[in-house]
């Protein structure tokens, strides 16, 4: 039996997507997505927020759509899968976990537009992203 690797997130972009075109012509977009849960503190009774930051990667057509329409603060519904990659940094093994997006829907309305859903065609696997040390050196996580 095979497993299921499925991620569903609803959150707000932490920054505009950073888009690169690889040597083969494929586009890749990266951005951070914040998801916030609200809960009631048992001791104080106060409502508190807990925010998680997720690294998102979009490939090809989805990257082009992200580049064109997504901006910091925009709320989206996103479906994808978790990918963990590792590399050696001067003898120290490092890891990064990110969400590779399969599709997303832009939520809310701006300029009277309807919600827009974008899907990657089934059977079009995203390639394993080539690791560049600069990818991790420039992570713009807010912490």
C-alpha positions, -999 to 999 in steps of 0.1 A, spaced: 0 0 0 13 34 -8 10 65 14 -6 99 9 14 131 9 -12 159 9 -10 194 23 -39 218 24 -32 254 36 -52 286 38 -31 316 46 -15 349 36 16 355 16 45 368 37 62 384 7 58 386 -31 69 354 -49 105 353 -60 106 338 -95 136 323 -114 139 308 -148 161 277 -148 185 268 -176 160 245 -192 134 273 -194 112 260 -165 101 287 -140 101 282 -103 84 306 -78 91 306 -40 72 324 -13 63 321 23 28 315 35 15 323 70 -13 303 86 -27 315 119 -48 296 144 -66 313 172 -71 296 205 -83 305 241 -56 303 267 -68 280 295 -51 300 323 -58 336 314 -89 330 292 -74 354 266 -77 347 229 -42 341 214 -29 336 179 -3 311 168 13 316 134 32 290 113 53 300 83 55 276 54 80 277 25 61 272 -8 74 262 -42 55 265 -75 67 251 -108 62 260 -145 27 273 -153 18 276 -116 49 297 -111 39 320 -140 5 325 -124 20 331 -90 44 357 -105 15 375 -123 -12 375 -95 2 368 -61 14 396 -38 24 400 -2 -7 398 20 -29 380 -5 -49 351 10 -49 318 -9 -61 282 -5 -33 259 -15 -30 222 -21 4 204 -25 28 179 -10 57 181 15 92 177 2 123 176 23 157 181 8 191 179 24 226 192 16 260 194 31 272 228 42 309 226 52 305 192 67 272 200 84 241 182 70 212 206 67 176 200 58 147 221 44 111 211 42 88 229 18 54 225 2 54 219 -35 21 234 -47 -2 214 -70 -28 241 -72 -40 272 -55 -71 294 -53 -68 331 -47 -93 340 -21 -112 373 -15 -120 397 -42 -100 426 -56 -111 449 -84 -143 429 -87 -126 397 -98 -139 363 -90 -118 338 -71 -93 322 -94 -83 285 -92 -51 273 -108 -42 236 -113 -12 218 -126 -22 192 -152 -24 157 -137 6 136 -148 30 165 -150 54 158 -121 75 187 -108 111 180 -112 133 177 -81 145 213 -76 182 217 -81 198 228 -49 216 261 -49 232 272 -16 219 307 -23 183 293 -19 188 289 18 211 319 23 183 341 11 154 326 30 133 356 41 115 340 70 104 366 95 122 349 124 
